[in-house]
Amino acid sequence: MDSGPLRRLLEEVRQGALSIDDALSSLRGLPYEDLGFAKVDHHRELRNGFPEVIYCPGKTPEETAAIAQAILARGSDLFGTRAEPDVFEAVQKAAPSAEYNARAKTFRLIQNPVEPQEGVLIVSAGTADLQVAEEAYETASAMGQRAERLYDVGVAGLHRLLDNAPALHSARVIVVAAGMEGALPSVVGGLVSVPVIAVPTSAGYGANLGGVAALLAMLNSCASGVTVVNIDNGFGAGYAAALMNRLSAKGGGGE
């Protein structure tokens, strides 16, 4: 439950349109709802500005669908990550309007749409990084961002990135997903005056070590303003980008 429905509930109590007992019944699921196998945190949006997100691995399709139902029943937006097709099929039975991004393996159903906010740019070094980049894109979009995409502009063909300089310079926050040697965030960080969130991906040959080489390269970036999330953590990058852009817009920031 976000602050809007809660305010309306309190207003109805104040006006006498809703009894205290009925209001208590509506709030019974706060701060969480115990489903036995999961305690759904309905209070999270009030604390963090976005509802609890379902991380699907380790959960059965039925458990994921039950959590999704509990979130939607409280009027909150629904978002899930790392969802295989069979998991989404179970969710879709409970929420037919839910949308699925097969590459990102995310699903969402936005019940409280807001005016999309400009300023987030998602960049990928190569096509092999798109699952992670798309996860970041879907996350930021679910959080009310009109995120833009700039894909397959890695350092092996640097002209592809430089040809898109206007997109880089118009962004408030940039997420860069890169595998192999993980050089692209440093290049982007050297070109812009906004935060760059680097996402190392596990794309690469043996010495890439499943993304560890890219992670270490990004952690050792000499470009100011580059910060790093975990390997393949497009969700964390997209979430952080959305929060940063919200703050930037509130402060009237830009470049």
C-alpha positions in Angstrom: 0.0 0.0 0.0 1.4 3.4 -0.9 0.7 6.7 0.7 -2.2 7.6 -1.7 -4.6 4.8 -0.7 -3.6 5.2 3.0 -4.4 8.9 2.9 -7.8 8.2 1.4 -8.5 5.5 4.0 -7.6 8.0 6.8 -9.8 10.7 5.2 -12.7 8.3 5.1 -12.3 7.6 8.8 -12.1 11.3 9.6 -15.3 12.0 7.6 -17.2 9.1 9.2 -17.6 7.3 5.9 -15.6 4.3 7.2 -15.7 2.8 10.7 -12.5 2.3 12.7 -13.1 -1.5 12.6 -13.4 -1.5 8.8 -10.2 0.6 8.6 -8.4 -1.8 10.9 -9.5 -4.7 8.7 -8.0 -2.9 5.7 -4.7 -2.3 7.5 -4.5 -5.9 8.8 -1.9 -6.7 6.2 0.5 -4.0 7.4 3.3 -4.1 7.9 3.4 -7.6 6.3 1.2 -10.5 5.3 2.2 -14.0 6.4 1.5 -16.5 3.6 3.3 -19.3 5.5 6.1 -19.6 3.0 6.6 -15.9 2.6 6.0 -12.7 4.6 4.9 -10.1 2.0 6.1 -6.7 3.0 3.2 -4.4 2.2 4.8 -1.6 4.1 7.8 -1.3 1.8 6.4 1.3 -0.6 5.8 3.6 2.4 9.4 3.2 3.4 11.3 2.9 0.2 9.0 4.4 -2.5 8.4 1.2 -4.4 6.6 -2.1 -3.4 8.4 -5.3 -2.6 9.8 -6.9 -5.7 9.5 -10.7 -6.3 12.9 -12.4 -6.9 11.6 -15.6 -8.5 14.5 -18.2 -8.3 14.0 -20.6 -5.4 10.2 -20.2 -5.4 7.7 -22.5 -7.1 5.5 -21.0 -9.8 2.5 -21.4 -7.4 4.4 -19.5 -4.6 5.3 -16.7 -6.9 1.7 -16.4 -8.1 0.4 -16.3 -4.5 2.9 -13.5 -3.6 1.8 -11.6 -6.7 -1.8 -11.9 -5.8 -1.1 -10.6 -2.3 0.7 -7.6 -3.6 -2.0 -6.8 -6.2 -4.8 -7.2 -3.6 -3.3 -4.3 -1.7 -3.4 -2.0 -4.7 0.3 -2.0 -5.2 2.3 -2.3 -8.4 3.7 -5.7 -9.2 7.2 -6.4 -10.4 9.2 -9.7 -10.6 12.7 -10.6 -11.7 14.5 -13.7 -13.0 11.1 -15.3 -13.9 11.3 -18.3 -16.2 8.3 -18.7 -18.6 6.6 -21.3 -16.5 6.7 -19.0 -13.5 5.2 -16.2 -15.5 2.4 -18.5 -16.8 1.4 -19.1 -13.2 1.5 -15.4 -12.4 -0.5 -14.6 -15.5 -3.3 -16.9 -14.4 -3.6 -14.8 -11.3 -2.9 -11.5 -13.1 -4.0 -11.7 -16.8 -2.9 -8.1 -17.5 0.7 -8.7 -16.3 3.4 -8.1 -19.0 6.5 -10.3 -19.5 9.9 -9.4 -21.0 11.3 -12.7 -22.1 14.9 -11.5 -22.5 15.0 -9.6 -19.2 12.9 -12.4 -17.5 10.8 -9.8 -15.7 7.1 -9.3 -15.3 5.1 -6.3 -14.2 1.6 -5.0 -13.7 1.4 -1.3 -12.9 -1.8 -0.4 -11.0 -0.7 3.1 -10.1 0.7 4.7 -13.2 2.5 8.0 -13.0 3.7 10.5 -15.5 7.0 9.0 -16.8 10.1 10.8 -15.9 12.9 11.4 -18.4 16.6 11.1 -17.6 17.6 7.5 -17.3 19.7 5.9 -20.1 20.5 2.2 -20.3 23.7 1.3 -22.2 25.0 -2.1 -23.2 28.4 -2.9 -24.5 27.2 -5.9 -26.6 24.2 -8.0 -27.5 25.4 -10.6 -25.0 24.8 -8.1 -22.2 21.2 -7.5 -23.2 19.5 -9.7 -20.6 21.1 -7.6 -17.8 20.6 -4.3 -19.6 16.9 -5.2 -20.2 16.5 -6.1 -16.5 17.8 -2.6 -15.7 15.5 -1.1 -18.3 12.4 -2.9 -17.0 13.2 -2.0 -13.4 13.6 1.7 -14.1 10.5 1.7 -16.2 8.4 0.0 -13.5 9.5 2.7 -11.2 8.1 5.5 -13.3 11.0 6.2 -15.6 10.8 6.7 -19.3 14.2 5.0 -19.7 16.0 5.1 -23.0 18.1 2.4 -24.5 21.5 2.6 -26.2 22.7 -1.0 -27.1 25.7 -2.6 -28.6 28.1 0.3 -28.4 31.1 -1.4 -26.8 34.8 -0.3 -27.0 35.6 -2.8 -29.8 33.8 -0.2 -32.0 34.0 3.0 -30.1 32.6 5.1 -33.0 29.2 3.5 -32.2 29.2 5.2 -28.8 30.6 8.5 -30.0 27.9 8.7 -32.7 25.3 8.7 -29.8 26.9 11.5 -27.8 23.7 13.5 -27.6 21.9 10.7 -25.8 24.7 10.4 -23.3 24.7 14.2 -22.6 21.0 14.4 -22.2 20.8 11.8 -19.5 20.7 12.4 -15.7 21.8 8.9 -14.8 23.4 6.3 -17.0 23.5 2.5 -16.4 26.2 0.7 -18.4 26.2 -3.1 -18.7 29.4 -4.7 -19.9 31.1 -8.1 -19.8 34.5 -9.1 -21.3 37.1 -6.7 -19.8 34.4 -4.3 -18.6 35.9 -1.1 -20.1 32.8 0.7 -21.3 31.7 2.3 -18.0 35.1 4.0 -17.7 34.8 5.4 -21.2 31.2 6.7 -20.6 32.3 8.1 -17.2 35.0 10.1 -18.9 32.5 11.7 -21.3 29.6 12.8 -19.0 29.0 14.8 -15.9 26.3 12.6 -14.4 26.4 9.4 -12.3 27.3 6.2 -14.1 26.2 2.9 -12.6 28.4 0.1 -13.9 27.0 -3.4 -14.2 29.6 -6.2 -14.8 28.0 -9.1 -16.7 29.1 -12.7 -16.9 29.5 -12.5 -20.7 33.0 -13.5 -21.7 35.6 -16.2 -22.2 37.4 -18.2 -19.5 39.5 -15.4 -17.9 36.4 -13.3 -17.6 35.7 -15.7 -14.6 32.0 -15.3 -14.9 32.1 -11.5 -14.6 34.8 -11.2 -11.9 37.3 -9.7 -14.4 34.7 -7.0 -15.5 33.8 -6.4 -11.8 37.4 -5.7 -10.8 38.0 -3.5 -13.8 34.9 -1.4 -13.0 35.9 -1.2 -9.3 39.3 0.1 -10.4 37.9 2.6 -12.9 39.8 5.9 -13.1 36.7 7.7 -14.3 35.1 9.9 -11.6 31.4 9.3 -10.9 31.4 5.6 -11.7 29.8 3.3 -9.1 29.4 -0.5 -9.4 26.8 -3.0 -8.6 27.1 -6.8 -8.4 27.7 -9.1 -11.4 24.6 -9.3 -13.6 22.6 -7.2 -11.2 20.6 -5.2 -13.7 17.8 -4.9 -11.1 20.0 -3.2 -8.6 21.3 -0.8 -11.2 17.9 0.1 -12.6 16.5 0.6 -9.1 19.3 2.9 -8.1 19.1 4.8 -11.3 15.4 5.5 -10.7 16.0 6.7 -7.2 18.8 9.0 -8.3 16.7 10.4 -11.1 13.8 11.1 -8.8 16.2 13.1 -6.5 17.7 14.9 -9.5 14.3 15.9 -10.8 13.2 17.2 -7.4 16.3 19.3 -7.2 15.9 20.6 -10.7 19.1 18.9 -11.7 20.4 17.9 -15.0 23.9 18.0 -16.5 
